[in-house]
Amino acid sequence: MTTVRDTDDTAASLRAAMVSKLHEMGVFQSEAVGKAVGTVPRHLFAADEPLQAAYAANRALVIKRDSDGHALSSLSATHIQAVMLEQAEIEPGMRVLEVGSGGYNAALLAELVGETGTVVSADIDEEIVERARACLDAAGYGSRVQVVLADAEGGVPEHAPFDRIIVTASAWDIPSAWREQMSERGRIVVPLRMRGITRSFAFDRSEKGLVSASYRLCGFVPMQGSGAYTERLLKVTQGVALQLDDQRQEFDTGALAAAVRSRRLEVWSGAAFDLPDELELFLATSTPDMVMLHGSKDLVDEGVLALSVTRGVPALVADGSFAYRTKRPNEETGGFESGVFAHGPEAKTVAERYVELLRRWAADHRRRGAADIRYVPMPEGAAEPSAGVVAKRLGAVEVSWS
């Protein structure tokens, strides 16, 4: 018979192993975040899961699904939670707003701000709010975290200003309320979606809006409420679709459907293929003609498309033709070489455009530091997409590479 003490002892052992794993992965940049992760009993926020699942460093746990089985709320992997907390650089005594409640991350925040700090956790789902409160009470953090029911688009003005705003759902834009409710030393850490990719940005105040101090690869369930946004999924043909940021973009789906079955053109760049996460950010923000191409495994098995389309791959689409990134083994380029597959009547043209981006990345930006990223507020609908500019409803993300 397993006792409560046995469970607690096993949980403590698993928690210590998880902390060691995260240290090995190089996640912790500060003693404070590592100590917080080693202190909070994560299994009490995942009571329906085995202890091993609760303390898996890289495993997200779904808390609630919609009627179609899509995740509405999840307990994010400890790995990405710790990464975002390191991005936030939280200090004792700070006031912190968490957008999206699960309970566990709020408890980590409570450890970081200490007894003199304040943590407010907001969620739009009443069921999730009540669950978070119950879990925090069970773990001993009920008096240290205020969990409120709110649509995050408007922030939580009654508890503002905040020194840190940590967003634990994927956002498509940055609401004005978040900027307005920042303190003078405020920082927003937000998983921001842009042209089919998501990065966790740490944004600080600047004269014109916000400037990124860092960004990291991540993935989260989408934001709900008035700030929700669904990228357009444009069906091209059976098993092929384009994911679009801009609802106004128009493509000749008939021409593209014919292009899918046309003879494939291969063009190789002669440049090394590595660091695909950084490369994808470069590709996605280099031109508004870049969208995400999704294809079925059946078309891959038939030899029509490459395997990369099953995960979604940046594709350049123009004139009834498209090109997308691929790779092949090449010891001369360090293991793999980047290239493109192109289809359609203008395959040669779109392939050359794409390959030029790959070569520019390899020559000018690969392994040479991060992008400079800013969020510039604008009147609603005023932002226009262009090279290095991703238009949002309330502003624009401006990306430049040193």
N, C-alpha and C positions, 0 to 999 in steps of 0.2 A: 504494500500500500504506500503510495507516494504522499508525503506530508507537505504542508506549506513550506516548512523549512527546507525540505529536499528541493522543492521547486525554486525557492529563493537562492539556494546554493548553486543549483544548476544554471539559473539565469545569470548569477554573478560571474560564474566561470565563462559562460558564453559571451557575456558583455565584455569581459576582459579580452577574450579572443578576438572579438570584433574590433575593439580599440587597437589591438596589435596589428590586425590586418589593415586597418585604415592608416596606421603609422607606416607600414610597409609600402602602401600605395602612395605615400607622400601627400596625403590629404591635409594633415594637420600642419598649420603654419604657426600656431600659437599654442601655448600650454593650456590656455583657458578653454578653448573649444574641445580639446582632447579630454580635459578633466570633466567637462559637462557631459560629453557622450559617455564617459566612464561612470557617471553618477546616476543619470536618469534611467529608471527601469523601463526600457522600451516595451517589454512584453505586456505591461499593464495597459498599453495603448493598442495592443493587438491581441486581445484576449481570445479571439476565435482561431488564432494561428498557433502552430507548434512553436515551442521556444526556439528551435533551430531557425525557423523562418523569421521570427521576430528579430533575431540577432545576426541575420545574414547581411553583410556590409553593403551588398549591391542589389538588394531585393526590395522592390516596392510592393506594398500590400494594399489591395483594393478594399476600401471601406464600404462604398456604396455604388451600385450600378443603376442605370436607367432600365426601362422596360425592354430595350433592345440589347442589353448586356454591356453597354458602354460605361466605362468608369466615370462616375460623377465626383467621387472623392477618394483619395488614396493616402496612405501613409508612405510618403516618399522614401526611397532608399536612403539609409543613413549616410552613405557616401555623398550624395548630392546635397543633403541637408547640411552636412559639415562643410562642404565646399562653399555653400552660400553664406554660412555663418562666418567663415573666414573672410569672404568678400566683404561682409558687413563691418568687420572690425569693431565689434560691440565692446563698450567699456562699462564698468560698474556705474550705476546711477543713471544710465540713459533711459529715455522713454522710447519704447519700441511698439510699433503696430505690425501685427502679423495679419496678412490678408489671406484667408483660407485656413480654417481650423481643422486640426486633427488631434491636437493636444500635445503630442510628443515634442514637436518643434517648439511649441510655446513653453514647455517645461525646460528645454535646452536654453531658450532665451532667458527664462527666469534665473537659471543658474548664472548666465553671463552678466545680467544687469545687477544681480545681487539684491540684498535686502533694501537698498536705497533706490533701486530702479523700478520701472513700471513696464508691464507687458499687457497689451491689449490685443486680443485675438478676435478677428471678425469673420463671420461666414454668413452667406445668404440663405443657407439651408438650416431650418430650425432643428431638424433631426440631428444634423452634424454638430450643431451648437450644443445640444443637450448631451450628445455622446462625448464631446470634448470636455465639457464640464465634469461629467461623471468620471472620466478617465483621469483628469487632473486631480480630482478629489481623492481617487483611489491611490494615486501616486504621491500624494502629499503636497501638491502644488495649487490646490483650489483657491487658497487665500492669496496666492502670489500672481495669479493671472486672471484678468477680467475678460471673459468670453462674451461677446456681444453679437446679436443678430443684426446684420446690416448688409446692404448692397455696397460692395467695395468701391464702386464707381464714384460714390460720394465721400469716400473715406470715413473717418469717425471724428467729426469736428469737435464733439464735446470732450474728447480726450486729447486733442491736439494742443501744442505742436509736438511732433515726433522727431527724435534724433535719428531714428532708423525706421524705414518701412520695408518689411520683408514680404514679398509676394510669393505664395506657394501654389499658384495656379498659373497656367500659361496665358499671358496677356497679349493682345494684339496692339494695344495702344497704351499710352500713359495718361490717365485722367488728370485733368487740371487740379482736382482736389488733392491728389497725392503731392503735387508740387507745392500747392498752397499750404498744406499742413506739415511741411518739413520745417524743422528748426533751422537756424543759421548754419549749424554744422551737420545738417541733415544729409542722409544718403538713402537712396532707394535701391534695393536689390530685387530685380524683377526678371523672370523668364519671358523674354520678348520674342514674339514670332515675327519673322520677316521672310516673305517669299518661300514659305515652306520649311524653313529651318528655325530652330529655337536656340537662343543663347541666354544664359543668366548674366545680366549686366549689373554692375555696381555703378550707379549714376550719382554724381555729386552735383551740387549747384554750380552754375556758371553764369556769366553776365547775360547770355542769350538763352539760357535754358538749363540743360543738363549735359555733363560730360562724363564719359565712362572712365572709371578708374581701373576696371578689369572686366573680362567676360570669360565665361566658361560654357562648355557643352552641357546641355541638360534636356530633360523632357518632362512635361507635367500635363495633368488633365487640364482642359481649357477652362477659362474664366466663365462664370455664369452671371446672370443679371443683365443690367443695362449696358455693361461693358463687353458682353459676349460678342464674338464675331466668328463667323464660319467662312473659311476660305471656300471659294467656288471650285467645285470639282466638275470639270468639263469633260464629258465622255466623248472620246474621239471615235472609237470603234470597240467591238467586243474585246475586253481585256486591256484596254488602253485609255488612260485619262490624264488630263492636265490639272494640276492644283494651282489655282490662281489667287493672288492677293487682291488684285484690282478687279472688282466686279464689272468694270467697264471694258476690260480687254476683250477683243473679239478675234476669233480665229476661224478660218475656213475648215470646219471639221471634215467636210467631204474630201477636200484635198489632202488633209493630214491622214485620214483613214486610208486613202489610196497610197500615200507615202509609206505607211507602216509596212505594206506588203511589197514595196518596191525594192530593187536591189540595193543592198547596203554598201555604202562607201566607207572605207576605213582610212583615217589619216592619223599618223603618229607624230608626236611633238618632238621627240628626241630629248625630252625633259623628264626628270625623275618624278615618280609618283609616290608621294608620302604626305603625312600630315593632312589627310583628306578633310578633317573637320575645319581646319583653318582655310584650306583651299575652297571648300564649299561656301564659306562665308564670303570669300573674295569673289567667287563666280556669281553668287546670288545677288550681290550688291553692285556688280560692275555694269550691268545694263538692265533696263526694265523689260527687255525681251527674254530674260531668263526666267523660266517657270520650273515647277517640279513635275517630272514625268513619272507616272506610275504604270507598270505593266504587270501582266499576270505571269505566273510560273508556266502556264501552258504555252505561251508565246516564246518563252525562253527555251522550253523543251523542244519546240519546233525549230529553233534556231533563227527565229525572226528578230528577237531582241536579246540583249545581254542581261546577265543576272542582276546587274546593278539596278535595273528598273523595278525589281520586286521590292526594294527598300525605298524607292523614290530617289531620283537623281536629277540634279540641275540640268535642264535642257534649254537650248537656244532655239526658238521657234520663229520662223519668218518665211513669208511667201509660199505657204503650203508645204514647207519642209522643216525638218528638225534635226538637231545634232545633240548628242549627249556624251558625257564623260565615260571613259573606260580605261583599262590598263592591260598591260601584257608583261610577262617576264622579260627582263633585259638587264643582264649583269653590268653592262656598260653604264647604266644610269643608277646603279646602286641596288638593283633588285627588281624594280618595276619601272616601266615607262608609261607616261600618261598619253592618252590619245582620245579620239572621238569616233563614234559611229554616226553616220548621217544618212538620212532617207529623204527622198522627194526630188522634185525637178531642180531645186536650187541647193541640192545637197553639198556640192563643192563649195558654194559661197558660205553657207552657214558653218560648214566644217572648218573652213579657213578662219572665219571669225572666232570660232571657239578655240581652235588650236593656238591662235595668237594670244588669247587670254591665258592659256596654259603656259605658254612660253614666257609671257610677261610675268606671271606669277613666279615661275622658276628662276628667272633672271633677276628680278627686282625685289621680290618680297619673301620668298621661301626662306625660312629660318632667320628672318631679319627683324623680328619683333612683331608686336600686335598692331592691329588697326587702330586709328584714332576715330572714335565714334561719339557723336553728339546727338542729342535729341533737342530739336528746335521747335517750340510751340508756335502754332500759326492759327489764324482764323479757321474755323471748321471747314474742311473741304478745299482749303487753299493750296495745300501741298501738291506738287506735281512730280511724278517719278522721272528720274533721269539717271545718267551714269553716276553712281555714288550716292544717290538719294532714293530712299524708300519712303514713299508717301504714306502717311497715316491720316486718320480722320481729324485729329487735333494737332497735327504737326508733322514733322519729317525726321527720319533718322538719316544723318549725314555720315558717310563712311569714307575715310581717306587712308591710304597706305603709305607709310614712310619709305 
